[in-house]
Amino acid sequence: MQTLRHVLWIGGPPGAGKSSVATRIARRYGLRWYNADTRTWQHRDRALRAGNAAARRWEAMTPQQRWVESTPRQMLEMSLHRERGPMVIDDLRALPSSPLVVAEGSTLPARALSSGIAERPRAVWLLPTRAFQQTTLTDRAVAPGPTALHLLLGETIEQEAREHRAQTLTVDGSRSID
């Protein structure tokens, strides 16, 4: 197990402000920005090559079946939320150790803290209130199916963050991004 000392971790669900905070920090201090969302399809391809059943199921479905006919729980299973965590860690290990990396995304695994891969003082999970997250997703014009998934991800990620004793920050819109 290799500690990723060159990584600052910003986890949390969609609509928490992770990308806004991470890009501001990266720009202000000249750091490298890693956005796990930009790797979604590479991770899905990797899961398909590995024969992952949830990834194969996703690929076999129409958009109607994925986003309208599936329950939020089924969407979460097909999202590869847990499976992508080790892939994110592989991505981070492949990056140079300088400059520091600001890693953010909903698939950053909180278990990286309890396993010693992530250093606790260099990690925070942004946890939006349900009302804040709902408003953010509505403002982004996210469709109902993905919104239901993102809200469930919010609950799931909050549970994981607490389970692995991540430092958390509640995001409710009362503070500025600074």
CYANA upper distance limits for C-alpha pairs under 8 A (distance plus 0.5 A):
  1 MET  CA    116 GLY  CA      8.16
  1 MET  CA    117 ILE  CA      7.23
  2 GLN  CA    117 ILE  CA      6.56
  3 THR  CA    116 GLY  CA      6.63
  3 THR  CA    117 ILE  CA      4.72
  3 THR  CA    118 ALA  CA      6.50
  3 THR  CA    119 GLU  CA      7.75
  4 LEU  CA     92 LEU  CA      8.29
  4 LEU  CA     93 ARG  CA      7.61
  4 LEU  CA    117 ILE  CA      6.22
  4 LEU  CA    118 ALA  CA      6.31
  4 LEU  CA    119 GLU  CA      7.94
  5 ARG  CA    118 ALA  CA      7.65
  5 ARG  CA    119 GLU  CA      7.24
  6 HIS  CA     97 SER  CA      5.87
  6 HIS  CA     98 SER  CA      7.58
  6 HIS  CA     99 PRO  CA      8.18
  6 HIS  CA    100 LEU  CA      5.40
  6 HIS  CA    101 VAL  CA      6.55
  7 VAL  CA     92 LEU  CA      8.21
  7 VAL  CA    100 LEU  CA      6.38
  7 VAL  CA    101 VAL  CA      5.18
  7 VAL  CA    102 VAL  CA      6.43
  7 VAL  CA    103 ALA  CA      7.06
  7 VAL  CA    118 ALA  CA      8.06
  7 VAL  CA    122 ARG  CA      7.78
  8 LEU  CA    100 LEU  CA      7.86
  8 LEU  CA    101 VAL  CA      6.51
  8 LEU  CA    102 VAL  CA      5.28
  8 LEU  CA    103 ALA  CA      6.48
  8 LEU  CA    122 ARG  CA      5.44
  8 LEU  CA    123 ALA  CA      6.31
  9 TRP  CA    102 VAL  CA      6.72
  9 TRP  CA    103 ALA  CA      5.60
  9 TRP  CA    104 GLU  CA      6.59
  9 TRP  CA    108 LEU  CA      8.18
  9 TRP  CA    118 ALA  CA      8.08
  9 TRP  CA    122 ARG  CA      6.67
  9 TRP  CA    123 ALA  CA      4.87
  9 TRP  CA    124 VAL  CA      6.69
  9 TRP  CA    125 TRP  CA      8.36
 10 ILE  CA     18 LYS  CA      6.72
 10 ILE  CA     22 ALA  CA      7.71
 10 ILE  CA    102 VAL  CA      7.92
 10 ILE  CA    103 ALA  CA      6.60
 10 ILE  CA    104 GLU  CA      5.14
 10 ILE  CA    105 GLY  CA      7.37
 10 ILE  CA    108 LEU  CA      8.23
 10 ILE  CA    123 ALA  CA      6.49
 10 ILE  CA    124 VAL  CA      5.68
 10 ILE  CA    125 TRP  CA      6.02
 10 ILE  CA    126 LEU  CA      7.52
 11 GLY  CA     18 LYS  CA      7.36
 11 GLY  CA    104 GLU  CA      6.11
 11 GLY  CA    105 GLY  CA      5.97
 11 GLY  CA    106 SER  CA      6.23
 11 GLY  CA    107 THR  CA      7.96
 11 GLY  CA    108 LEU  CA      6.13
 11 GLY  CA    109 PRO  CA      8.25
 11 GLY  CA    110 ALA  CA      8.11
 11 GLY  CA    123 ALA  CA      8.36
 11 GLY  CA    124 VAL  CA      6.88
 11 GLY  CA    125 TRP  CA      4.87
 11 GLY  CA    126 LEU  CA      6.64
 12 GLY  CA     16 ALA  CA      6.81
 12 GLY  CA     18 LYS  CA      7.39
 12 GLY  CA    105 GLY  CA      7.09
 12 GLY  CA    106 SER  CA      5.58
 12 GLY  CA    108 LEU  CA      8.43
 12 GLY  CA    125 TRP  CA      5.62
 12 GLY  CA    126 LEU  CA      5.43
 12 GLY  CA    127 LEU  CA      6.29
 12 GLY  CA    154 GLY  CA      7.72
 12 GLY  CA    157 ILE  CA      6.75
 12 GLY  CA    158 GLU  CA      7.98
 13 PRO  CA    105 GLY  CA      7.95
 13 PRO  CA    106 SER  CA      5.33
 13 PRO  CA    126 LEU  CA      8.17
 13 PRO  CA    127 LEU  CA      7.58
 13 PRO  CA    128 PRO  CA      8.33
 13 PRO  CA    150 HIS  CA      7.30
 13 PRO  CA    151 LEU  CA      8.46
 13 PRO  CA    153 LEU  CA      6.43
 13 PRO  CA    154 GLY  CA      5.39
 13 PRO  CA    157 ILE  CA      6.88
 14 PRO  CA    105 GLY  CA      8.47
 14 PRO  CA    106 SER  CA      6.90
 14 PRO  CA    133 GLN  CA      8.07
 14 PRO  CA    137 LEU  CA      8.44
 14 PRO  CA    150 HIS  CA      6.45
 14 PRO  CA    153 LEU  CA      8.26
 14 PRO  CA    154 GLY  CA      7.83
 15 GLY  CA    128 PRO  CA      7.86
 15 GLY  CA    132 PHE  CA      8.38
 15 GLY  CA    133 GLN  CA      5.61
 15 GLY  CA    134 GLN  CA      8.32
 15 GLY  CA    136 THR  CA      6.02
 15 GLY  CA    137 LEU  CA      6.53
 16 ALA  CA    126 LEU  CA      6.42
 16 ALA  CA    127 LEU  CA      6.71
 16 ALA  CA    128 PRO  CA      5.66
 16 ALA  CA    132 PHE  CA      8.49
 16 ALA  CA    133 GLN  CA      6.88
 16 ALA  CA    171 VAL  CA      7.08
 17 GLY  CA     21 VAL  CA      6.72
 17 GLY  CA    126 LEU  CA      7.91
 18 LYS  CA     22 ALA  CA      6.44
 18 LYS  CA    104 GLU  CA      6.61
 18 LYS  CA    105 GLY  CA      7.29
 18 LYS  CA    126 LEU  CA      7.39
 19 SER  CA     23 THR  CA      6.39
 19 SER  CA     35 ASN  CA      7.90
 19 SER  CA    104 GLU  CA      7.12
 19 SER  CA    105 GLY  CA      8.08
 20 SER  CA     24 ARG  CA      6.70
 20 SER  CA    177 ILE  CA      8.15
 21 VAL  CA     25 ILE  CA      6.74
 21 VAL  CA    177 ILE  CA      7.12
 22 ALA  CA     26 ALA  CA      6.53
 22 ALA  CA     33 TRP  CA      7.49
 22 ALA  CA    102 VAL  CA      6.60
 22 ALA  CA    103 ALA  CA      7.84
 22 ALA  CA    104 GLU  CA      7.13
 23 THR  CA     27 ARG  CA      6.45
 23 THR  CA     33 TRP  CA      7.19
 24 ARG  CA     28 ARG  CA      6.47
 25 ILE  CA     29 TYR  CA      6.58
 25 ILE  CA     31 LEU  CA      7.96
 25 ILE  CA    102 VAL  CA      8.16
 26 ALA  CA     30 GLY  CA      5.94
 26 ALA  CA     31 LEU  CA      4.90
 26 ALA  CA     32 ARG  CA      6.58
 26 ALA  CA     33 TRP  CA      6.48
 26 ALA  CA    101 VAL  CA      8.50
 26 ALA  CA    102 VAL  CA      6.97
 27 ARG  CA     31 LEU  CA      7.15
 30 GLY  CA     99 PRO  CA      8.07
 31 LEU  CA     99 PRO  CA      5.98
 31 LEU  CA    100 LEU  CA      5.92
 31 LEU  CA    101 VAL  CA      6.39
 31 LEU  CA    102 VAL  CA      7.23
 32 ARG  CA     99 PRO  CA      6.62
 32 ARG  CA    100 LEU  CA      6.62
 32 ARG  CA    101 VAL  CA      5.14
 32 ARG  CA    102 VAL  CA      6.56
 33 TRP  CA    101 VAL  CA      6.26
 33 TRP  CA    102 VAL  CA      5.43
 33 TRP  CA    103 ALA  CA      6.59
 33 TRP  CA    104 GLU  CA      8.46
 34 TYR  CA     92 LEU  CA      8.48
 34 TYR  CA    101 VAL  CA      7.17
 34 TYR  CA    102 VAL  CA      6.51
 34 TYR  CA    103 ALA  CA      5.08
 34 TYR  CA    104 GLU  CA      6.80
 35 ASN  CA     39 ARG  CA      8.02
 35 ASN  CA    103 ALA  CA      6.57
 35 ASN  CA    104 GLU  CA      5.77
 35 ASN  CA    105 GLY  CA      6.44
 36 ALA  CA     40 THR  CA      7.40
 36 ALA  CA     88 VAL  CA      7.26
 36 ALA  CA    103 ALA  CA      7.91
 36 ALA  CA    104 GLU  CA      6.74
 36 ALA  CA    105 GLY  CA      5.47
 36 ALA  CA    106 SER  CA      7.96
 36 ALA  CA    107 THR  CA      7.21
 36 ALA  CA    108 LEU  CA      7.92
 37 ASP  CA    105 GLY  CA      6.77
 37 ASP  CA    106 SER  CA      8.34
 39 ARG  CA     43 HIS  CA      6.51
 40 THR  CA     44 ARG  CA      6.64
 41 TRP  CA     45 ASP  CA      6.52
 42 GLN  CA     46 ARG  CA      6.68
 43 HIS  CA     47 ALA  CA      6.67
 43 HIS  CA     84 ARG  CA      7.04
 43 HIS  CA     87 MET  CA      7.28
 44 ARG  CA     48 LEU  CA      6.64
 44 ARG  CA     55 ALA  CA      6.94
 44 ARG  CA     80 LEU  CA      8.30
 45 ASP  CA     49 ARG  CA      6.69
 46 ARG  CA     50 ALA  CA      6.78
 47 ALA  CA     51 GLY  CA      6.81
 47 ALA  CA     52 ASN  CA      5.78
 47 ALA  CA     55 ALA  CA      6.77
 48 LEU  CA     52 ASN  CA      6.07
 48 LEU  CA     53 ALA  CA      8.48
 48 LEU  CA     55 ALA  CA      6.28
 48 LEU  CA     56 ARG  CA      6.68
 51 GLY  CA     55 ALA  CA      8.39
 51 GLY  CA     56 ARG  CA      7.79
 52 ASN  CA     56 ARG  CA      6.83
 53 ALA  CA     57 ARG  CA      6.58
 54 ALA  CA     58 TRP  CA      6.70
 54 ALA  CA     77 GLU  CA      7.10
 54 ALA  CA     78 MET  CA      5.30
 54 ALA  CA     79 SER  CA      8.34
 54 ALA  CA     80 LEU  CA      7.73
 55 ALA  CA     59 GLU  CA      6.81
 55 ALA  CA     78 MET  CA      6.58
 55 ALA  CA     79 SER  CA      8.33
 55 ALA  CA     80 LEU  CA      7.81
 56 ARG  CA     60 ALA  CA      6.79
 57 ARG  CA     61 MET  CA      6.99
 57 ARG  CA     78 MET  CA      7.85
 58 TRP  CA     66 ARG  CA      7.58
 58 TRP  CA     78 MET  CA      6.57
 61 MET  CA     65 GLN  CA      6.20
 61 MET  CA     66 ARG  CA      6.61
 62 THR  CA     66 ARG  CA      6.72
 63 PRO  CA     67 TRP  CA      6.41
 63 PRO  CA     68 VAL  CA      8.22
 64 GLN  CA     68 VAL  CA      5.72
 64 GLN  CA     69 GLU  CA      6.92
 65 GLN  CA     69 GLU  CA      5.29
 65 GLN  CA     70 SER  CA      6.59
 66 ARG  CA     70 SER  CA      6.01
 66 ARG  CA     75 MET  CA      7.46
 67 TRP  CA     75 MET  CA      8.11
 67 TRP  CA    145 GLY  CA      5.19
 67 TRP  CA    146 PRO  CA      7.13
 68 VAL  CA    145 GLY  CA      6.40
 70 SER  CA     74 GLN  CA      6.35
 70 SER  CA     75 MET  CA      6.79
 71 THR  CA     75 MET  CA      6.76
 72 PRO  CA     76 LEU  CA      6.63
 72 PRO  CA    145 GLY  CA      7.91
 72 PRO  CA    148 ALA  CA      6.23
 72 PRO  CA    149 LEU  CA      5.43
 72 PRO  CA    152 LEU  CA      7.33
 73 ARG  CA     77 GLU  CA      6.90
 73 ARG  CA    149 LEU  CA      7.95
 73 ARG  CA    152 LEU  CA      8.05
 74 GLN  CA     78 MET  CA      6.89
 75 MET  CA     79 SER  CA      6.55
 75 MET  CA    149 LEU  CA      6.79
 76 LEU  CA     80 LEU  CA      7.70
 76 LEU  CA     81 HIS  CA      7.45
 76 LEU  CA    149 LEU  CA      6.77
 76 LEU  CA    152 LEU  CA      8.15
 76 LEU  CA    153 LEU  CA      7.72
 77 GLU  CA     81 HIS  CA      7.86
 80 LEU  CA     84 ARG  CA      6.28
 81 HIS  CA     85 GLY  CA      7.54
 81 HIS  CA    106 SER  CA      8.39
 81 HIS  CA    107 THR  CA      6.24
 82 ARG  CA    107 THR  CA      7.67
 82 ARG  CA    109 PRO  CA      7.96
 83 GLU  CA     87 MET  CA      7.86
 84 ARG  CA     88 VAL  CA      6.63
 84 ARG  CA    107 THR  CA      6.69
 85 GLY  CA     89 ILE  CA      6.91
 85 GLY  CA    107 THR  CA      6.06
 85 GLY  CA    108 LEU  CA      6.16
 85 GLY  CA    109 PRO  CA      5.44
 86 PRO  CA     90 ASP  CA      6.71
 86 PRO  CA    109 PRO  CA      8.19
 87 MET  CA     91 ASP  CA      6.73
 88 VAL  CA     92 LEU  CA      6.73
 88 VAL  CA    107 THR  CA      7.83
 88 VAL  CA    108 LEU  CA      7.10
 89 ILE  CA     93 ARG  CA      6.61
 89 ILE  CA    108 LEU  CA      8.48
 90 ASP  CA     94 ALA  CA      6.82
 91 ASP  CA     95 LEU  CA      7.27
 97 SER  CA    101 VAL  CA      8.18
103 ALA  CA    108 LEU  CA      8.42
104 GLU  CA    108 LEU  CA      7.23
106 SER  CA    157 ILE  CA      8.07
110 ALA  CA    114 SER  CA      8.07
110 ALA  CA    160 GLU  CA      6.62
110 ALA  CA    161 ALA  CA      5.98
110 ALA  CA    164 HIS  CA      6.51
110 ALA  CA    166 ALA  CA      7.24
111 ARG  CA    115 SER  CA      6.58
111 ARG  CA    160 GLU  CA      8.05
111 ARG  CA    164 HIS  CA      6.28
112 ALA  CA    116 GLY  CA      6.60
112 ALA  CA    117 ILE  CA      5.45
112 ALA  CA    118 ALA  CA      5.70
113 LEU  CA    117 ILE  CA      6.62
113 LEU  CA    118 ALA  CA      5.35
113 LEU  CA    119 GLU  CA      6.83
113 LEU  CA    120 ARG  CA      6.62
113 LEU  CA    164 HIS  CA      7.00
113 LEU  CA    165 ARG  CA      8.29
113 LEU  CA    166 ALA  CA      7.46
114 SER  CA    164 HIS  CA      6.11
114 SER  CA    165 ARG  CA      8.15
118 ALA  CA    122 ARG  CA      7.91
118 ALA  CA    123 ALA  CA      7.75
119 GLU  CA    123 ALA  CA      7.16
120 ARG  CA    124 VAL  CA      8.43
120 ARG  CA    166 ALA  CA      7.50
120 ARG  CA    167 GLN  CA      7.81
123 ALA  CA    166 ALA  CA      7.75
123 ALA  CA    167 GLN  CA      7.25
124 VAL  CA    166 ALA  CA      6.97
124 VAL  CA    167 GLN  CA      5.51
124 VAL  CA    168 THR  CA      5.92
124 VAL  CA    169 LEU  CA      7.54
125 TRP  CA    161 ALA  CA      7.36
125 TRP  CA    166 ALA  CA      7.09
125 TRP  CA    167 GLN  CA      6.75
125 TRP  CA    168 THR  CA      5.19
125 TRP  CA    169 LEU  CA      6.82
126 LEU  CA    168 THR  CA      6.30
126 LEU  CA    169 LEU  CA      5.49
126 LEU  CA    170 THR  CA      6.58
126 LEU  CA    171 VAL  CA      6.91
127 LEU  CA    154 GLY  CA      7.84
127 LEU  CA    158 GLU  CA      6.97
127 LEU  CA    168 THR  CA      7.16
127 LEU  CA    169 LEU  CA      6.48
127 LEU  CA    170 THR  CA      5.37
127 LEU  CA    171 VAL  CA      6.24
128 PRO  CA    132 PHE  CA      6.42
128 PRO  CA    133 GLN  CA      6.14
128 PRO  CA    154 GLY  CA      8.16
128 PRO  CA    170 THR  CA      6.06
128 PRO  CA    171 VAL  CA      4.78
128 PRO  CA    172 ASP  CA      6.34
129 THR  CA    133 GLN  CA      6.66
129 THR  CA    170 THR  CA      7.34
129 THR  CA    171 VAL  CA      6.71
129 THR  CA    172 ASP  CA      6.06
130 ARG  CA    134 GLN  CA      6.46
130 ARG  CA    151 LEU  CA      7.80
130 ARG  CA    154 GLY  CA      8.39
131 ALA  CA    135 THR  CA      6.63
131 ALA  CA    172 ASP  CA      8.23
132 PHE  CA    136 THR  CA      6.62
132 PHE  CA    171 VAL  CA      7.78
132 PHE  CA    172 ASP  CA      5.89
132 PHE  CA    173 GLY  CA      7.20
133 GLN  CA    137 LEU  CA      6.62
133 GLN  CA    151 LEU  CA      7.87
134 GLN  CA    138 THR  CA      6.56
134 GLN  CA    147 THR  CA      8.21
134 GLN  CA    151 LEU  CA      7.93
135 THR  CA    139 ASP  CA      6.53
136 THR  CA    140 ARG  CA      6.75
137 LEU  CA    141 ALA  CA      6.81
137 LEU  CA    142 VAL  CA      6.01
137 LEU  CA    147 THR  CA      7.10
138 THR  CA    142 VAL  CA      6.44
142 VAL  CA    146 PRO  CA      7.07
142 VAL  CA    147 THR  CA      6.52
143 ALA  CA    147 THR  CA      6.55
144 PRO  CA    148 ALA  CA      6.63
145 GLY  CA    149 LEU  CA      6.97
146 PRO  CA    150 HIS  CA      6.54
147 THR  CA    151 LEU  CA      6.62
148 ALA  CA    152 LEU  CA      6.78
149 LEU  CA    153 LEU  CA      6.57
150 HIS  CA    154 GLY  CA      6.66
151 LEU  CA    155 GLU  CA      7.16
152 LEU  CA    156 THR  CA      6.70
153 LEU  CA    157 ILE  CA      6.32
154 GLY  CA    158 GLU  CA      6.57
155 GLU  CA    159 GLN  CA      6.75
156 THR  CA    160 GLU  CA      6.76
157 ILE  CA    161 ALA  CA      6.50
158 GLU  CA    162 ARG  CA      6.72
159 GLN  CA    163 GLU  CA      6.54
160 GLU  CA    164 HIS  CA      6.67
161 ALA  CA    165 ARG  CA      6.45
161 ALA  CA    166 ALA  CA      5.52
161 ALA  CA    167 GLN  CA      8.26
161 ALA  CA    168 THR  CA      7.97
162 ARG  CA    166 ALA  CA      6.59
171 VAL  CA    175 ARG  CA      8.35
